[in-house]
Amino acid sequence: MIVVTGATGNVGRTLVRTLTEAQVPVTAVARHITDADAAPEVRAVAADLAEPAGLRGAFEGAEALFLLVAGEDPQGILGVAKAAGIRRVVLLSSQGAGTRPDAYQHAGQFEAAVRGSGLDWTILRSGGLDSNAFAWVEPIRTARQAAAPFGDIGLPFVDPDDVAAVAAAVLRDQAPHQGAVYTLTGPAPTTPRERAAAIAAALGEPVRFTEQTREEAHELMARFMPLPAVEGTLALLGAPTEKEQQVSPDVADILGRAPSTFAAWAERNIAAFR
């Protein structure tokens, strides 16, 4: 049995499906989840990583855990997992935990807790997700417009399905990956302007791209992100280091194929933007 937290998210939903198709028993955990949100063979449990004591029932009978950076008590979460008999954990962290630890302290705290948990562990540091483009759904659907800061600065965003595929591979056979930290990126840097153009190509209609100022982006992001994370994210987007712009070989090494392009992600998800 593998427990997948964040099971209704962009990575978690695909991970649950991938493991289920491989006939691996899965417990799908999210704050708001019902049996209707999962396949009949999946055990769905509503629980919150912000309340570790409430996770005990979800963790019972499981051998491995896919963990998000969520909540404020990683030691509490891992303590419940260990007490329930879980022996292995795969943490989905952020690339920024390695490149900008001061700005991504929350992810760093989870990584430190995982390393010190006494469990077998693997850490996946994801770059920006292609699915961040879902923030453009309404403006593209209603006005064929998209806006973002730093329109011509490229980063190798990664397809969340590739992140899920890597997580599934590691969860199913963690021994070769024990104690490893992987950075997950796409196959090439893309700019916000290029990502908007890829969506336009998939739509078969023009999409007008507008470059936001840093101040405009800060105001919008601060509505749903802690200020240190806003500053760190804007710094990464606007002035990425050479390492942050590099394509990592880890997705290809683990999956035996090249990571998917943003254009392929756009084609697969274009119905959301119509």
Disulfide bonds with the S-S distance in Angstrom:
none
